[in-house]
Amino acid sequence: MIVEAQATVIEAANNFGDTREGAGAGPMALAVVALLAIATILLWRNMTARIKRLPASFDRTEDPKTAPDEAESTNKAAKAATETTAARTDAVAADPTGADAGSTER
């Protein structure tokens, strides 16, 4: 009995053939990495400049318990502005000629 063996040839799928079709990962990845590098450098420079502008120390010179309240100082400034406006209005009303009280004629 002679048995002839048939040779079966199985071809593998070509997964390594023409891969240029639709391929853009290489150049796109390079562009993304380049943009991230540029953004990092710009952020680094900006933060370095901001750190250089900071004072050497943040020590308080006055006791926070005795410091005037921010709202209180704002109220004082608003009151002073109102008094100045009222004084100017009185000066204009008192001048019958209509001339500017601050101008001087020679």
TIMI-2910 file (N, C-alpha, C, CB; in pm, 1 decimal, decimal comma, always signed):
<rs>
+----------+----------+----------+----------+----------+----------+----------+----------+----------+----------+----------+----------+------+
!      n_x !      n_y !      n_z !     ca_x !     ca_y !     ca_z !      c_x !      c_y !      c_z !     cb_x !     cb_y !     cb_z ! resn !
+----------+----------+----------+----------+----------+----------+----------+----------+----------+----------+----------+----------+------+
!    +80,3 !   -115,7 !     +0,0 !     +0,0 !     +0,0 !     +0,0 !    +86,2 !   +124,1 !     +0,0 !    -92,2 !     -1,4 !   +116,2 !  Met !
!    +68,6 !   +187,8 !    -98,2 !   +144,4 !   +312,0 !   -111,7 !    +43,7 !   +425,3 !    -94,0 !   +220,2 !   +321,2 !   -252,1 !  Ile !
!    +75,8 !   +507,1 !     -0,9 !    -10,9 !   +622,9 !    +27,3 !    +67,3 !   +746,6 !    -13,9 !    -54,3 !   +629,8 !   +180,9 !  Val !
!     +2,9 !   +815,2 !    -99,1 !    +67,8 !   +940,9 !   -138,6 !    +16,0 !  +1052,5 !    -48,6 !    +41,0 !   +974,1 !   -289,8 !  Glu !
!   +106,5 !  +1128,1 !     -0,6 !    +69,3 !  +1239,3 !    +87,5 !    +49,7 !  +1363,7 !     +2,3 !   +177,9 !  +1263,8 !   +197,9 !  Ala !
!    -59,2 !  +1423,0 !    +26,9 !    -82,1 !  +1549,6 !    -43,4 !    -25,0 !  +1661,8 !    +41,4 !   -234,7 !  +1572,9 !    -72,1 !  Gln !
!    +42,7 !  +1748,1 !    -21,1 !    +99,8 !  +1862,7 !    +48,9 !     -2,7 !  +1974,9 !    +49,9 !   +232,8 !  +1909,3 !    -17,7 !  Ala !
!    -36,0 !  +2015,5 !   +169,3 !   -129,8 !  +2126,5 !   +183,8 !    -50,4 !  +2250,3 !   +217,4 !   -237,2 !  +2097,4 !   +292,8 !  Thr !
!    -67,1 !  +2347,1 !   +136,0 !     +4,6 !  +2472,0 !   +156,5 !    -95,2 !  +2574,4 !   +209,6 !    +72,9 !  +2521,8 !    +23,8 !  Val !
!    -64,5 !  +2627,7 !   +325,7 !   -150,2 !  +2731,1 !   +384,7 !    -74,2 !  +2861,4 !   +377,2 !   -190,6 !  +2697,0 !   +533,2 !  Ile !
!   -133,8 !  +2953,1 !   +309,7 !    -68,9 !  +3084,5 !   +298,8 !   -123,4 !  +3174,6 !   +408,2 !    -92,1 !  +3148,3 !   +157,8 !  Glu !
!    -34,1 !  +3240,9 !   +472,6 !    -73,6 !  +3335,4 !   +577,0 !   -121,2 !  +3464,5 !   +513,2 !    +43,5 !  +3363,0 !   +674,4 !  Ala !
!   -210,9 !  +3530,3 !   +581,2 !   -259,2 !  +3659,6 !   +531,8 !   -145,1 !  +3760,0 !   +538,3 !   -382,1 !  +3709,7 !   +614,4 !  Ala !
!   -139,4 !  +3845,5 !   +439,0 !    -32,4 !  +3945,0 !   +431,4 !    -71,1 !  +4066,1 !   +515,8 !     -4,9 !  +3987,0 !   +283,5 !  Asn !
!    -32,5 !  +4067,2 !   +642,8 !    -59,6 !  +4181,1 !   +729,8 !    +49,4 !  +4287,3 !   +722,1 !    -75,1 !  +4134,5 !   +872,4 !  Asn !
!   +155,7 !  +4258,8 !   +647,9 !   +268,3 !  +4351,0 !   +643,8 !   +288,5 !  +4406,8 !   +504,3 !   +395,0 !  +4282,2 !   +691,1 !  Phe !
!   +186,7 !  +4407,3 !   +426,5 !   +198,2 !  +4453,7 !   +288,8 !   +194,4 !  +4605,4 !   +281,8 !    +87,1 !  +4394,6 !   +203,1 !  Gly !
!   +114,7 !  +4654,9 !   +193,1 !   +103,3 !  +4798,5 !   +168,2 !    +27,4 !  +4862,9 !   +283,9 !    +31,6 !  +4826,6 !    +32,4 !  Asp !
!   +100,6 !  +4920,7 !   +377,5 !    +36,8 !  +4981,6 !   +494,3 !    +29,7 !  +5133,2 !   +484,6 !   +111,1 !  +4942,8 !   +619,8 !  Thr !
!    +66,1 !  +5188,1 !   +372,9 !    +62,3 !  +5334,1 !   +357,7 !    -80,0 !  +5385,7 !   +338,9 !   +148,4 !  +5376,8 !   +239,3 !  Arg !
!   -168,3 !  +5305,1 !   +299,5 !   -304,2 !  +5348,4 !   +275,1 !   -373,2 !  +5383,8 !   +407,1 !   -382,5 !  +5239,4 !   +200,7 !  Glu !
!   -410,2 !  +5508,8 !   +423,1 !   -479,4 !  +5553,8 !   +543,0 !   -389,5 !  +5569,3 !   +664,4 !   -588,2 !  +5459,1 !   +575,2 !  Gly !
!   -259,1 !  +5556,5 !   +646,2 !   -168,7 !  +5566,5 !   +760,5 !   -131,0 !  +5712,4 !   +781,2 !    -41,6 !  +5479,1 !   +739,5 !  Ala !
!   -154,6 !  +5762,8 !   +900,2 !   -116,7 !  +5899,5 !   +932,4 !    -73,9 !  +5909,1 !  +1077,0 !   -231,7 !  +5995,8 !   +904,4 !  Gly !
!    -60,4 !  +5796,9 !  +1142,3 !    -28,8 !  +5798,2 !  +1285,3 !   +111,4 !  +5852,7 !  +1310,5 !    -41,4 !  +5657,4 !  +1343,9 !  Ala !
!   +205,8 !  +5819,6 !  +1227,9 !   +343,6 !  +5864,6 !  +1248,3 !   +355,8 !  +6016,6 !  +1242,9 !   +434,8 !  +5802,2 !  +1144,0 !  Gly !
!   +317,2 !  +6078,3 !  +1132,0 !   +326,9 !  +6224,7 !  +1122,6 !   +234,8 !  +6297,1 !  +1221,4 !   +294,0 !  +6269,2 !   +981,2 !  Pro !
!   +116,6 !  +6242,0 !  +1245,1 !    +23,7 !  +6305,7 !  +1339,9 !    +78,7 !  +6298,9 !  +1481,5 !   -115,2 !  +6238,5 !  +1333,8 !  Met !
!   +135,8 !  +6186,4 !  +1518,0 !   +193,9 !  +6172,5 !  +1651,7 !   +310,4 !  +6268,9 !  +1668,4 !   +240,2 !  +6027,4 !  +1676,5 !  Ala !
!   +391,2 !  +6283,9 !  +1564,2 !   +502,6 !  +6378,4 !  +1570,4 !   +451,3 !  +6521,0 !  +1590,1 !   +588,0 !  +6369,6 !  +1442,4 !  Leu !
!   +344,9 !  +6557,5 !  +1520,3 !   +287,8 !  +6691,8 !  +1534,1 !   +233,0 !  +6713,7 !  +1674,6 !   +176,7 !  +6713,9 !  +1430,3 !  Ala !
!   +165,3 !  +6613,8 !  +1730,5 !   +109,7 !  +6626,9 !  +1865,5 !   +221,4 !  +6640,5 !  +1968,1 !    +20,6 !  +6505,9 !  +1899,6 !  Val !
!   +325,3 !  +6559,4 !  +1955,5 !   +437,9 !  +6567,2 !  +2049,6 !   +507,9 !  +6702,2 !  +2037,2 !   +538,6 !  +6452,1 !  +2024,3 !  Val !
!   +525,0 !  +6752,2 !  +1915,3 !   +589,0 !  +6882,3 !  +1895,1 !   +505,3 !  +6993,9 !  +1957,5 !   +610,2 !  +6909,3 !  +1744,9 !  Ala !
!   +372,8 !  +6990,6 !  +1939,3 !   +286,1 !  +7092,5 !  +1999,8 !   +289,7 !  +7086,4 !  +2151,8 !   +142,5 !  +7075,7 !  +1951,0 !  Leu !
!   +291,7 !  +6966,0 !  +2207,6 !   +301,3 !  +6952,7 !  +2353,1 !   +434,7 !  +7005,4 !  +2405,0 !   +283,5 !  +6806,4 !  +2394,3 !  Leu !
!   +540,8 !  +6980,6 !  +2331,6 !   +672,2 !  +7031,1 !  +2372,5 !   +675,1 !  +7183,9 !  +2369,3 !   +782,6 !  +6974,1 !  +2281,4 !  Ala !
!   +618,1 !  +7243,0 !  +2264,3 !   +614,8 !  +7389,7 !  +2254,1 !   +530,2 !  +7448,7 !  +2366,1 !   +559,4 !  +7434,0 !  +2116,5 !  Ile !
!   +414,4 !  +7389,1 !  +2393,7 !   +327,9 !  +7438,5 !  +2501,4 !   +398,1 !  +7427,6 !  +2636,3 !   +195,0 !  +7360,5 !  +2504,4 !  Ala !
!   +470,4 !  +7318,8 !  +2658,5 !   +542,9 !  +7302,2 !  +2784,6 !   +651,2 !  +7407,6 !  +2800,3 !   +604,5 !  +7163,0 !  +2792,8 !  Thr !
!   +723,5 !  +7434,9 !  +2694,3 !   +829,8 !  +7536,4 !  +2700,6 !   +771,1 !  +7674,4 !  +2728,8 !   +910,3 !  +7539,2 !  +2568,7 !  Ile !
!   +661,3 !  +7708,7 !  +2661,3 !   +599,1 !  +7839,6 !  +2684,6 !   +545,5 !  +7851,7 !  +2826,8 !   +485,9 !  +7863,2 !  +2584,4 !  Leu !
!   +482,4 !  +7746,1 !  +2877,2 !   +433,0 !  +7749,1 !  +3015,0 !   +548,0 !  +7760,6 !  +3114,6 !   +350,2 !  +7623,5 !  +3044,7 !  Leu !
!   +655,8 !  +7690,8 !  +3089,4 !   +773,0 !  +7696,5 !  +3177,1 !   +827,7 !  +7839,1 !  +3183,0 !   +882,7 !  +7598,7 !  +3127,9 !  Trp !
!   +840,1 !  +7903,6 !  +3067,4 !   +892,1 !  +8041,6 !  +3063,2 !   +799,1 !  +8137,8 !  +3136,6 !   +910,7 !  +8088,0 !  +2917,3 !  Arg !
!   +669,2 !  +8122,5 !  +3116,7 !   +571,2 !  +8209,9 !  +3181,5 !   +577,4 !  +8195,2 !  +3333,1 !   +429,5 !  +8178,6 !  +3131,1 !  Asn !
!   +579,6 !  +8072,2 !  +3381,1 !   +582,1 !  +8050,5 !  +3525,8 !   +714,4 !  +8096,1 !  +3586,7 !   +558,1 !  +7902,7 !  +3557,7 !  Met !
!   +824,1 !  +8081,6 !  +3515,0 !   +952,5 !  +8130,7 !  +3564,9 !   +948,3 !  +8282,3 !  +3580,3 !  +1067,3 !  +8089,4 !  +3470,3 !  Thr !
!   +889,9 !  +8351,3 !  +3483,4 !   +878,1 !  +8496,9 !  +3492,4 !   +789,7 !  +8537,1 !  +3609,8 !   +821,7 !  +8554,5 !  +3361,7 !  Ala !
!   +680,9 !  +8465,3 !  +3631,7 !   +591,9 !  +8497,0 !  +3743,7 !   +659,8 !  +8472,1 !  +3878,0 !   +463,7 !  +8414,7 !  +3734,4 !  Arg !
!   +737,7 !  +8365,9 !  +3887,2 !   +806,6 !  +8335,8 !  +4012,3 !   +911,4 !  +8441,9 !  +4041,9 !   +871,5 !  +8196,8 !  +4006,3 !  Ile !
!   +977,1 !  +8493,2 !  +3938,4 !  +1078,2 !  +8598,1 !  +3959,1 !  +1014,9 !  +8726,8 !  +4010,8 !  +1153,8 !  +8626,2 !  +3828,3 !  Lys !
!   +888,6 !  +8751,1 !  +3976,8 !   +821,0 !  +8874,1 !  +4022,7 !   +767,6 !  +8864,4 !  +4165,0 !   +706,8 !  +8907,4 !  +3929,8 !  Arg !
!   +768,8 !  +8746,1 !  +4222,1 !   +719,1 !  +8730,7 !  +4358,6 !   +814,0 !  +8795,2 !  +4458,4 !   +699,8 !  +8582,6 !  +4392,4 !  Leu !
!   +761,1 !  +8844,9 !  +4569,8 !   +849,8 !  +8900,3 !  +4672,4 !   +932,1 !  +8789,4 !  +4737,4 !   +768,5 !  +8976,2 !  +4779,4 !  Pro !
!  +1043,3 !  +8830,3 !  +4797,6 !  +1131,5 !  +8732,8 !  +4860,8 !  +1064,9 !  +8667,2 !  +4980,4 !  +1261,4 !  +8798,7 !  +4903,4 !  Ala !
!   +976,0 !  +8741,4 !  +5046,4 !   +912,8 !  +8688,8 !  +5166,9 !   +768,2 !  +8735,9 !  +5172,1 !   +989,6 !  +8733,0 !  +5294,1 !  Ser !
!   +684,4 !  +8656,3 !  +5233,3 !   +544,2 !  +8691,2 !  +5249,1 !   +511,6 !  +8722,3 !  +5394,8 !   +455,3 !  +8578,1 !  +5198,0 !  Phe !
!   +609,5 !  +8767,6 !  +5470,0 !   +587,6 !  +8800,9 !  +5609,9 !   +494,7 !  +8920,4 !  +5620,2 !   +720,7 !  +8829,7 !  +5681,0 !  Asp !
!   +403,8 !  +8914,9 !  +5716,8 !   +313,2 !  +9027,9 !  +5739,4 !   +383,9 !  +9129,9 !  +5827,1 !   +179,3 !  +8981,3 !  +5805,2 !  Arg !
!   +366,9 !  +9256,2 !  +5793,5 !   +430,4 !  +9361,8 !  +5871,6 !   +339,6 !  +9412,7 !  +5981,7 !   +471,0 !  +9476,3 !  +5781,6 !  Thr !
!   +211,3 !  +9388,0 !  +5969,4 !   +118,2 !  +9435,1 !  +6071,2 !    +33,4 !  +9318,8 !  +6121,0 !    +28,6 !  +9548,1 !  +6015,6 !  Glu !
!    -17,4 !  +9333,3 !  +6238,7 !    -99,7 !  +9229,8 !  +6299,1 !   -236,5 !  +9229,0 !  +6230,6 !   -114,1 !  +9252,5 !  +6452,4 !  Asp !
!   -283,1 !  +9115,1 !  +6180,9 !   -411,8 !  +9114,7 !  +6109,9 !   -529,3 !  +9153,3 !  +6198,4 !   -437,1 !  +8978,6 !  +6051,0 !  Pro !
!   -514,5 !  +9140,9 !  +6329,6 !   -624,6 !  +9178,1 !  +6419,3 !   -639,5 !  +9329,3 !  +6427,8 !   -601,9 !  +9119,9 !  +6559,5 !  Lys !
!   -529,7 !  +9402,7 !  +6413,0 !   -535,2 !  +9548,8 !  +6422,8 !   -544,4 !  +9614,7 !  +6285,5 !   -412,6 !  +9601,2 !  +6496,9 !  Thr !
!   -528,5 !  +9539,3 !  +6178,2 !   -535,5 !  +9596,4 !  +6043,2 !   -678,6 !  +9637,9 !  +6013,2 !   -484,8 !  +9495,0 !  +5936,8 !  Ala !
!   -697,0 !  +9748,5 !  +5940,2 !   -833,6 !  +9790,7 !  +5906,7 !   -898,2 !  +9690,0 !  +5812,5 !   -833,4 !  +9931,5 !  +5842,7 !  Pro !
!  -1025,2 !  +9679,0 !  +5826,1 !  -1102,6 !  +9588,2 !  +5742,9 !  -1103,8 !  +9640,3 !  +5600,4 !  -1246,5 !  +9572,1 !  +5796,8 !  Asp !
!  -1102,0 !  +9552,2 !  +5502,2 !  -1104,8 !  +9595,9 !  +5362,4 !  -1236,9 !  +9665,4 !  +5330,9 !  -1083,4 !  +9476,1 !  +5267,5 !  Glu !
!  -1345,1 !  +9614,4 !  +5383,4 !  -1475,1 !  +9676,7 !  +5359,0 !  -1480,9 !  +9815,6 !  +5421,3 !  -1588,2 !  +9589,0 !  +5414,5 !  Ala !
!  -1419,3 !  +9832,4 !  +5537,7 !  -1418,5 !  +9963,3 !  +5604,0 !  -1340,8 ! +10064,8 !  +5521,8 !  -1358,2 !  +9952,2 !  +5745,1 !  Glu !
!  -1225,5 ! +10024,6 !  +5465,6 !  -1147,7 ! +10117,9 !  +5385,0 !  -1220,3 ! +10152,0 !  +5255,8 !  -1010,0 ! +10059,8 !  +5354,1 !  Ser !
!  -1293,9 ! +10057,4 !  +5199,6 !  -1372,6 ! +10083,9 !  +5079,6 !  -1484,1 ! +10182,7 !  +5110,5 !  -1430,9 !  +9953,2 !  +5022,8 !  Thr !
!  -1548,7 ! +10168,5 !  +5225,0 !  -1654,3 ! +10261,5 !  +5264,3 !  -1599,2 ! +10401,2 !  +5285,4 !  -1723,4 ! +10213,3 !  +5391,1 !  Asn !
!  -1479,1 ! +10413,4 !  +5344,8 !  -1417,5 ! +10544,6 !  +5364,6 !  -1387,5 ! +10610,7 !  +5230,9 !  -1288,8 ! +10531,9 !  +5447,4 !  Lys !
!  -1337,7 ! +10532,9 !  +5133,7 !  -1305,6 ! +10589,0 !  +5002,6 !  -1432,7 ! +10636,2 !  +4931,9 !  -1231,7 ! +10485,0 !  +4916,1 !  Ala !
!  -1540,3 ! +10560,1 !  +4941,8 !  -1666,8 ! +10598,8 !  +4878,4 !  -1722,9 ! +10725,0 !  +4943,7 !  -1769,6 ! +10483,7 !  +4887,4 !  Ala !
!  -1710,2 ! +10735,3 !  +5074,6 !  -1759,5 ! +10853,3 !  +5145,6 !  -1679,4 ! +10977,1 !  +5105,6 !  -1752,0 ! +10831,6 !  +5298,2 !  Lys !
!  -1546,5 ! +10962,3 !  +5092,8 !  -1462,4 ! +11075,1 !  +5052,9 !  -1496,7 ! +11120,4 !  +4911,1 !  -1313,4 ! +11037,1 !  +5062,1 !  Ala !
!  -1522,1 ! +11026,1 !  +4820,1 !  -1557,6 ! +11061,2 !  +4682,9 !  -1691,0 ! +11134,5 !  +4678,6 !  -1563,4 ! +10935,9 !  +4595,2 !  Ala !
!  -1786,2 ! +11093,5 !  +4760,6 !  -1916,5 ! +11158,9 !  +4766,3 !  -1902,7 ! +11301,2 !  +4818,9 !  -2013,3 ! +11078,7 !  +4854,6 !  Thr !
!  -1820,3 ! +11319,7 !  +4922,5 !  -1799,2 ! +11453,9 !  +4978,3 !  -1732,3 ! +11545,2 !  +4877,3 !  -1714,7 ! +11446,7 !  +5105,8 !  Glu !
!  -1636,5 ! +11492,5 !  +4800,4 !  -1568,1 ! +11573,7 !  +4699,0 !  -1665,5 ! +11615,6 !  +4590,6 !  -1450,1 ! +11496,4 !  +4637,2 !  Thr !
!  -1751,1 ! +11524,6 !  +4546,7 !  -1850,9 ! +11557,1 !  +4444,3 !  -1949,2 ! +11661,8 !  +4495,3 !  -1926,6 ! +11430,7 !  +4400,9 !  Thr !
!  -1989,4 ! +11648,4 !  +4620,2 !  -2081,8 ! +11746,1 !  +4677,8 !  -2016,2 ! +11882,9 !  +4687,8 !  -2129,5 ! +11700,2 !  +4816,2 !  Ala !
!  -1889,1 ! +11888,9 !  +4724,2 !  -1818,3 ! +12016,2 !  +4735,0 !  -1807,0 ! +12082,6 !  +4598,3 !  -1678,6 ! +11995,4 !  +4796,1 !  Ala !
!  -1780,8 ! +12004,9 !  +4494,3 !  -1771,7 ! +12063,0 !  +4360,3 !  -1907,2 ! +12115,4 !  +4314,9 !  -1718,8 ! +11959,5 !  +4260,0 !  Arg !
!  -2012,9 ! +12043,2 !  +4345,5 !  -2147,4 ! +12087,4 !  +4308,2 !  -2182,0 ! +12218,2 !  +4377,9 !  -2251,6 ! +11979,7 !  +4343,0 !  Thr !
!  -2146,2 ! +12232,5 !  +4505,7 !  -2170,6 ! +12355,9 !  +4579,5 !  -2090,4 ! +12471,2 !  +4520,9 !  -2136,1 ! +12337,6 !  +4727,2 !  Asp !
!  -1967,0 ! +12445,6 !  +4479,7 !  -1882,0 ! +12550,7 !  +4424,0 !  -1937,8 ! +12599,8 !  +4291,2 !  -1738,2 ! +12500,0 !  +4405,7 !  Ala !
!  -1987,9 ! +12510,2 !  +4208,8 !  -2044,7 ! +12549,9 !  +4080,4 !  -2173,7 ! +12628,1 !  +4102,4 !  -2070,7 ! +12426,4 !  +3991,6 !  Val !
!  -2254,7 ! +12587,6 !  +4198,2 !  -2379,6 ! +12657,3 !  +4226,5 !  -2353,4 ! +12796,3 !  +4284,6 !  -2465,2 ! +12575,2 !  +4323,0 !  Ala !
!  -2244,5 ! +12813,9 !  +4358,6 !  -2215,4 ! +12941,9 !  +4422,6 !  -2154,2 ! +13042,4 !  +4324,7 !  -2121,5 ! +12920,8 !  +4540,4 !  Ala !
!  -2099,4 ! +12995,7 !  +4212,2 !  -2033,8 ! +13084,2 !  +4115,6 !  -2137,0 ! +13131,5 !  +4013,1 !  -1914,6 ! +13011,6 !  +4044,9 !  Asp !
!  -2182,6 ! +13256,8 !  +4021,0 !  -2287,5 ! +13303,6 !  +3929,3 !  -2237,6 ! +13323,1 !  +3786,6 !  -2345,5 ! +13433,5 !  +3979,8 !  Pro !
!  -2105,6 ! +13339,5 !  +3764,9 !  -2054,8 ! +13365,4 !  +3629,6 !  -2045,2 ! +13239,2 !  +3546,6 !  -1919,1 ! +13431,5 !  +3636,5 !  Thr !
!  -2043,2 ! +13124,2 !  +3611,1 !  -2034,8 ! +12999,0 !  +3539,6 !  -1893,2 ! +12960,5 !  +3504,5 !  -2116,1 ! +13006,0 !  +3416,6 !  Gly !
!  -1795,8 ! +13039,2 !  +3548,3 !  -1656,1 ! +13009,8 !  +3519,7 !  -1612,0 ! +12889,7 !  +3604,4 !  -1565,9 ! +13134,3 !  +3547,8 !  Ala !
!  -1516,1 ! +12817,9 !  +3555,0 !  -1464,7 ! +12702,3 !  +3627,8 !  -1389,3 ! +12750,3 !  +3749,7 !  -1373,8 ! +12615,1 !  +3538,0 !  Asp !
!  -1417,4 ! +12691,5 !  +3863,9 !  -1356,3 ! +12734,7 !  +3989,3 !  -1207,7 ! +12706,5 !  +3990,9 !  -1422,9 ! +12666,5 !  +4107,0 !  Ala !
!  -1160,0 ! +12608,1 !  +3915,4 !  -1020,7 ! +12571,3 !  +3914,4 !   -938,3 ! +12651,3 !  +3814,9 !  -1008,0 ! +12426,9 !  +3884,9 !  Gly !
!  -1002,2 ! +12725,6 !  +3722,4 !   -924,2 ! +12796,4 !  +3620,7 !   -883,9 ! +12934,1 !  +3672,3 !  -1004,6 ! +12809,5 !  +3489,1 !  Ser !
!   -771,2 ! +12979,0 !  +3626,1 !   -722,1 ! +13113,2 !  +3661,4 !   -700,0 ! +13191,0 !  +3533,2 !   -589,8 ! +13106,2 !  +3745,7 !  Thr !
!   -747,5 ! +13312,4 !  +3530,9 !   -731,3 ! +13396,6 !  +3412,0 !   -628,0 ! +13503,3 !  +3443,0 !   -867,2 ! +13461,3 !  +3368,3 !  Glu !
!   -544,8 ! +13532,3 !  +3345,6 !   -439,7 ! +13634,3 !  +3364,5 !   -461,2 ! +13748,6 !  +3273,5 !   -301,7 ! +13577,2 !  +3341,7 !  Arg !
+----------+----------+----------+----------+----------+----------+----------+----------+----------+----------+----------+----------+------+
</rs>
